[in-house]
Amino acid sequence: MAQTMAESLMAQGWKEGLSQGKTTGELKTAREFLRIALETKFGAVPEQLLTQINSVTDMDKLRQLFRQALELAKLEDCHF
């Protein structure tokens, strides 16, 4: 019984770890795509803006910023 409980806890931890890793990877990719979109459209992106982008932890917010980046006329119009 104790072994089964330990195995169950390990499996649960493994699943949670995989889920967190997937989320982290998705956020990293979304941030990268946003950076690439801004660089492609405007050239070099200021370090302060990159820091702000890297601090976003909400996938919906990153999607919104990506859409905004596609429509921006000036990089200065990018708001967080």
CORGI-V451248 format. One record per pair of residues at least 12 apart in sequence whose ideal C-beta (glycine too) atoms are under 10 Angstrom apart, sorted by the first residue. I is the first residue (numbers start at 1). GAP is how many residues later the second one is. Records with the same first field share a line. If there is no record, write none. Layout:
I: GAP / GAP
This chain:
23: 34 / 36
24: 33
26: 33 / 36
27: 27 / 29 / 30 / 31 / 32 / 35
28: 26
29: 33
30: 23 / 26 / 28 / 29 / 31 / 32 / 33 / 35 / 36
31: 19 / 22 / 23 / 24 / 25 / 26 / 31 / 34 / 35
32: 21 / 22
33: 29 / 30 / 33 / 36
34: 15 / 16 / 19 / 20 / 22 / 28 / 29 / 31 / 32 / 33 / 34 / 35 / 44
35: 14 / 15 / 18 / 19 / 34
36: 30 / 33
37: 28 / 29 / 30 / 31 / 32 / 33 / 35
38: 12 / 15 / 27 / 28 / 30 / 31 / 32 / 34 / 37 / 40
39: 30 / 36
40: 29
41: 28 / 29 / 30 / 31 / 32 / 33 / 34
42: 27 / 30 / 32 / 33 / 34 / 36
43: 32
44: 31
45: 24 / 30 / 33
46: 29 / 30 / 32
49: 26 / 27 / 29 / 31
52: 13 / 26 / 27 / 28
53: 12 / 16 / 25 / 27
55: 25
56: 24
61: 19
65: 13 / 14 / 15
68: 12
